[in-house]
């Protein structure tokens, strides 16, 4: 089972943003980053999750444990809904992309356990702002 971590970095709220994904498999450790349109921190987390699923699919991952420090994303996925209209399209897209995998679990982790994804998101944002 692949272990996948993702995070977003935003300068301002809303503001310029970058996202990062770390995919760890037995003998493979991949890092992906992407600059995204200026957005708020919650939307950036959703975009990071969807990007993580796309990267995992591209890497032909069959089973995944996706970890994040975004309670908003985890809670919305576990409940299968969000009250915020702005996030409903993200939730629907994420749920659709999760079906590509044989098994795709998501769990919340403390920020301290998401350091690598956070570091790469921050570095990508720094490069974007140079």
C-alpha positions in Angstrom: 0.0 0.0 0.0 1.4 3.4 -1.0 1.6 6.0 1.7 0.6 9.4 0.3 1.0 12.8 2.0 -0.1 16.2 0.7 -0.1 19.8 1.8 -0.7 23.3 0.5 1.0 26.6 1.1 -0.7 29.9 0.6 0.8 33.4 0.9 -2.2 35.5 2.2 -5.7 34.2 2.3 -6.5 34.3 -0.6 -3.1 34.6 -2.3 -0.5 32.8 -4.4 -0.5 29.0 -3.6 1.6 25.9 -4.2 0.8 22.3 -3.4 2.9 19.2 -2.8 2.5 15.5 -2.8 4.8 12.8 -1.4 4.2 9.2 -2.5 6.1 6.5 -0.6 6.1 2.9 -1.8 8.4 0.1 -0.9 11.3 1.1 -3.2 10.0 4.4 -4.6 9.8 7.9 -3.0 8.2 10.5 -5.4 7.7 14.2 -4.8 5.4 16.3 -6.9 4.8 20.0 -6.6 2.5 22.4 -8.5 1.8 26.1 -8.5 -2.0 26.8 -8.5 -4.0 29.9 -9.1 -4.3 32.3 -6.2 -6.8 30.8 -3.7 -7.7 30.4 0.0 -6.0 27.9 2.2 -9.0 25.5 2.3 -9.4 25.4 -1.5 -5.7 24.8 -1.8 -5.9 21.8 0.5 -8.7 20.4 -1.7 -6.7 21.0 -4.8 -3.7 19.3 -3.2 -5.8 16.2 -2.4 -7.1 16.0 -5.9 -3.5 16.4 -7.3 -2.3 13.7 -4.9 -4.9 11.3 -6.4 -3.9 12.2 -9.9 -0.2 11.7 -9.1 -1.0 8.3 -7.5 -3.1 7.2 -10.5 -0.3 8.3 -12.9 2.2 6.3 -10.8 -0.2 3.3 -11.1 -0.9 3.0 -7.4 -3.6 0.4 -6.6 -4.0 0.9 -2.9 -3.3 4.0 -1.0 -3.3 5.4 2.5 -3.6 9.2 2.1 -2.6 11.3 5.1 -3.1 15.0 5.6 -3.3 17.6 8.4 -6.4 19.1 6.8 -9.3 18.3 9.1 -11.7 20.0 6.6 -10.8 17.5 3.8 -10.8 14.4 6.0 -14.1 15.3 7.8 -15.8 16.2 4.5 -14.7 12.9 2.9 -15.7 10.8 5.9 -19.1 12.4 6.1 -19.6 12.4 2.4 -20.8 16.0 2.4 -19.9 19.6 3.1 -22.1 22.5 4.0 -19.9 24.9 2.1 -21.1 25.3 -1.5 -17.6 26.3 -2.5 -16.2 22.9 -1.6 -19.0 20.6 -3.0 -17.4 20.4 -6.4 -14.0 19.5 -4.8 -15.7 16.8 -2.8 -17.5 15.3 -5.8 -14.3 15.3 -7.9 -12.3 13.8 -5.1 -14.9 11.0 -4.5 -14.9 10.2 -8.2 -11.1 10.1 -8.4 -10.9 7.8 -5.3 -13.0 5.2 -7.1 -10.1 4.6 -9.5 -8.2 2.8 -6.8 -8.8 -0.7 -5.4 -8.6 0.8 -2.0 -8.1 4.4 -1.0 -8.2 5.5 2.6 -7.7 8.9 4.0 -6.7 9.8 7.6 -5.9 12.9 9.5 -2.4 13.4 11.0 -1.0 16.1 13.1 1.0 18.8 11.2 4.2 17.5 12.8 3.7 14.2 10.9 3.2 16.0 7.6 6.5 17.8 7.6 7.9 16.6 4.3 4.8 17.5 2.2 4.6 20.8 4.0 8.3 21.5 3.3 7.9 20.9 -0.4 4.7 23.0 -0.6 6.5 25.9 1.2 9.6 25.5 -1.1 7.4 25.5 -4.2 5.6 28.7 -3.0 9.0 30.3 -2.2 10.2 29.6 -5.8 6.9 30.9 -7.2 7.3 34.2 -5.3 10.9 34.8 -6.3 
